[in-house]
Structures are given as C-alpha cells and as structure tokens.
Amino acid sequence: MFLRLLSALFFLLGCISQRQSKSNFIPPGTVKITDTLFIDETEVSNIHWREYLSYLLDVNKDTIGYQIALPDTLVWNNLEWKPDTVFKEIILLNNPYTEYYLRHPAFNNYPVVGVSHEQAIEFCKWRTLVANQTIYFKEKNITDWKMHLKDKFPIRFIYRLPTKGEWERIASSGIDSTNKVFKKYNKRSVISHNTKERINAIKQYSQHNPFTTRNLVTPAKSFYVSKSGTYNMIGNIGEMISEKGIAKGGSFNHQLDSCRFIFDQYFSKPENWLGFRCVAVLLK
C-alpha cells in the first residue's frame, strides 16, 4: 500500500522536469508565469485530495489530521439557486453527490469542493513537502522510500494559495475586462465557460432530451485553455485565494458577467461551488 501510494504521487503531482537549470525548472503540475512564479494548470481535483487523505492516514498515521482534512460533502445539499420543476432532477441528485462526488472514480478529475480556507492552506503545505521529497527520491534513485522518509532534502519551491493580485494578473491574460463576452478565450462558442448560463442551457436542452447528463461541475481540464496555459479560471468553481473569505473566477452558480476576473465572490464556509488551485514559487 505504501509503495503504491508514493508511486502514484509521481503521476498526481505531474511530470517532474529533468532539467537542472533553475530558469527551466517547472514545479510539478504547474505552468510558468515568470521565472519564479508558476500556477496550477487546473483546479485541485478530487483524486489529488484523496491522495492527501491517504498520505495522512497510511503514511503519517495521523487519524486526527485525517478527520480534520475531510471535505464537507454535505455542501451538495445547499444549492443557492433553486431549479424549476423541469430541472428538479438536480435536487434529486444531491444525495448521490454527497456520497459519490469526492470518492467515485468517475469524479476523479473534477475539482474538489467542500473544503475550507484552512484546509486548502494545509494541503499546500503537504504538497510542498511531498513534491520536493519525491523529486529528491527520484534524483537519488531511491526506491525504498519507506527507509528514507526522515531524510533531509532541499526545499526548492513552495506551493501556496495565490494572492488576489497574482490571480487577477494571471487570469486576465491580457484580456480587457470591459469586454461584454469572453470571446477571446474561444471564438468557436460564446458558451465557453461553466457558468449559470451553461447550466440553464442544459436545462432547456433537457426538456427535449430527458436523459441528458446533468452534472453541475465539469472536469477541471474542460473547455479551452487560456493564454496563460490554465483551464477554468473563469467559471466551473470559484477559487480561493490567500485573502480569506474572497474567491475569484465565479462558478456554475454565477452568471458570466459576475465571473469577470476583476470581481470578487465572498464565502464564510465550505461551498459546493468553491475550490482552489495553487501557485508555486521557486526559492532563491
């Protein structure tokens, strides 16, 4: 179990660069913004969070930490907008969402939700540890990881939540925030983000196609890549930043006009529309 878990970390943290020069190094799972600042290509997904939980329980033997890190799956019972009777199937899906969204393999690559600001910060700390440790194991050709968990290893980069300024600068990608429609992200379709408009469009389509899939959230790597190399910074789920209580980017629960990168969304507890992505900073 232990070896399988750490082997999975190589995949879940992304491809580890073999290039040694600092200017070319890219922390696992991220895209480059500047020589020292990087950001996750996608929102942190359920499969990443489950590996975090597995590490706490199977490697650290930290049952208390494991309990603290569990997301609030009951957030799926708290829709802030109420579908009409035509779309009432969404409400009926809430209970299965509470049971399956975090743990079922079908939702592996969907963004994790139901986590608090404090839980997101602790995840960033854990990810910093295991990413740097995994690179150390790989460079030293260490295969018996269990015997080297207490080794000292260099911390080359840290993961953390982005600041408001960092998030807005990256999300804007040079796009004028006064544009009425975000056409520059995708010229092929106006509905190029998972926002309330798209949910309403699915609802209308489902009137004539009753077996349409009605997921509220889409996989983290959906729609079209932005100029910065990221996915879903606008729509899908709101993203926590380092400033507590503020989310950016909007979600399936927000109209596109309120998802502009200059606007804030506010939260005081875990939500079904709220997750996060990390930035990575190379240390000097």
N, C-alpha and C positions, 0 to 999 in steps of 0.2 A: 504493500500500500504506500509506504513512504517513498520508495524509488519511483513508483508510478506517478505520485503526486509531483515530485520535483522534476521528473521528465516532462510532465505536462506544462510546467512553468515556462520551458523554452518556447513552447508553442503559444501559450497565452500571453506572454509578455512581448511577443513579436520576434522578428528575426534580429539576432544580435550581430551588429556590424563587426567585421573582422579588421576593418581599417583602424589603425592605431593613432593617426594624427587627430588632434583634438578638433581641428576645423572640419573634419569629415565625419566625426563620430555622431551617430544619431541614437539617442536613447530608445530602448525597445518600445514599440507601439506608437511612436510619435512621428510627426512631420516637422521639418525645420522651418522656423520663422526667422531667427537670427543665428549668429554663430554660437550663442549661449542659451537661447530660448527655443523650446520646442513645445508642441501641443499634440494631444492625442488625436489621431485620425478620426476616431469615433467616440461616442459616449461610452463610458464604462458599462460593460454588459453583464447580464446575469451569470454567465459562465465564469467571468473574472471574479465576481463576488463570491461564487460558490467555492472557487479555489482558495480565496481568502479565508472563508469559513473552515474549509478542510485543513488549511495550514494551522489555524488557531487550535483546532481540535486534535488533529492527528500528529502534528509536529510539536507544537508548543504545549500540548496537553492542557490548554487553558480553557476550561469549561465556562468559567465566568466571563472571560473575554469573548468567547463564542456566543454566549447568550446576549451580551451587550451589542454584538455586531449584527445580530439577526435583523433584517429589514422588517418593517411593519407591513405585512401582506394584507392587512385589513383595509389599507388605503383604497383598495378597489371597491369598497362599499361606499365610498364618498365621492360620487360624481358631483361636480359643482354645477353642471348643466344637466337638465333632465330631458332625455329624448322624448319625442312624441310617441303615440301608441304604435305607429308604423314601425318605429325603430326600438320597440320595447325589448327586443331580444338582447340588446346590450345590457340592460339591467339584469336579465336572467343569466348573463354570462359572468356577472360579478363574482358569485361564489366560486365557480371554477377558476377564475383568475386568482382568487386569494390562495387557492390550493396549488395551482399549476404554474403560474407565471414565473415565479422565481426558480423552480426546480425542474420543470419538464424540459427535456431536450429540445422540444420544438421552439422554446423561447430562449435557447442558449445565447443567441446573438442579439437579443432585444435589450435595450438599456435597462439597467437596474433602477428601480424606483422604490419608494417607501423608506429611504434612508435619510437620516438627519445630517445636519451640517457637521456635527461632531463625529459621526460615523464616517463621513466622507474624508475628513481630515485624518482619522486613524488609518483608513485604507491607504491614503497617500504615503503615510509613514511606513506601513508594511510593504507597500510596493517598492519604495526606495530601498528597503533592506533586501528583499528577495531579488530584485533586478540586479543590483550591484553584486550580491552574493552569487547569483547564477553566472554572471559574467566572469567572476573570479574562479568559480569551479571550472568553467569552460577553458579559460586561459591556462589554468594549471593542470588541465586534463584529469581532473578529479572525478572519479566515477563512484567512489564510495562516499557519497555526500554525508551520510549519517555520522561518519567519523570526523567530519571537518566543520560541523555546524558552529563550533566555538572558535574557529579560525578568525583572526583579524584580517580584514580585507579593505581595500580603499573604497571610499565613497566618492565616485566621480560625478554623480549627478543626483539631484533630489526631485521627487515628484511632489507637487502641491496643487492646491486649487489656484486658478488664475485670478489675478486682481481684476477689478472692473475695467481698468484702462487696457490691460492686456487683452481681455476677452473682446472688448469692443473693437480694438485695433485689428485683431486677427479676423474677427467675424466680418468686418466691413470689407476687407479685401479690395479696398479702393472704390467701393460702390457708393454712389451718392444716396444717402439715407432719405432724400426727399422724393426718390422715385416712387411712383404710385404702386407699381407692381415690380417684383424682383425678377424681371425678365433676364437680366444679365447673368443670373445663375443658370438659366436654362431657357433657350429660345424656342424649344420644341413644345413647351407646355406652360400655361400660366399656373396650373396646379402642380407645382414642383416642390412643395413642402407639405409635411404632415401637420396641417392646422385644422381648425374647426371647419373651414370651408371645404376641405377634402372630406372630413367626416360627414358633412351634410351632403356632399356629392354622392358618397357611398350610400347614404340613407336613401336618397332619391333613386339611385340605381337599383337598390334592393327592393323597391316597390314592384319592379318588374322581374327581378331575378332573386327570388327568395332564398336561394342557397349561397348567396354571396358571403365571403368571409368578412366578418365584422370586427376585426382587431382594431382597437383604438390606437395602439402604438405600432410602429413599424420597426423592422430590424435596424440596428444602429448604422449599418452601412447601406442606406437606402437613398433613392433619388440621385442627385447629381453632385459631384464633387465641387467645392468652392475653389476660388483662385488660390486660397491658402493651402489647399490639399486636404481639407476636412469635409466631413459629412454631417448634415443635420445640425449645424449650429443655429439655424433658423427652423423652428418648428420641431415636431416629434415630441421631445420632452424639454422642459426648461432646465437650465444648467446652473447649479450653484457656483458661486464664486467665493473668493476669500472673505469678502464682506458679508457677514452673517445676515441672513434674512432677505437677501437680494438674489434673484435668479435672472438669467438673461436668455434671450432667444425665443421665448414663448414655447408653446406646445400644441398638442392636439386639442387642448381645452381653450385655446386662444384664437381669436381672429388674426389673420395675417397682418393687418395694419398694426396690431399691438405687439407683433413679434419682431419689429424692426430692432436692429442691434443697438440703437440709442435708447430704447425703452427698457424699463425695469419691471420685473414681476416680483411680488413680495410673498413670503411664506413665513410661518412660525412653527411649523411641524412637518414631518414627512408627508408627502403628497403622491398621488398616483401619476401626476404629470411632471414630477420633479426628479432629476438625477444629476449627473455631473460628468465632466471629463477633467483630466489632469493636464497641467503643463509640467515640463521637465526643464530644469536649469542646470547647465554644466557648471561645476565648481572650478574656481581658479586654482 
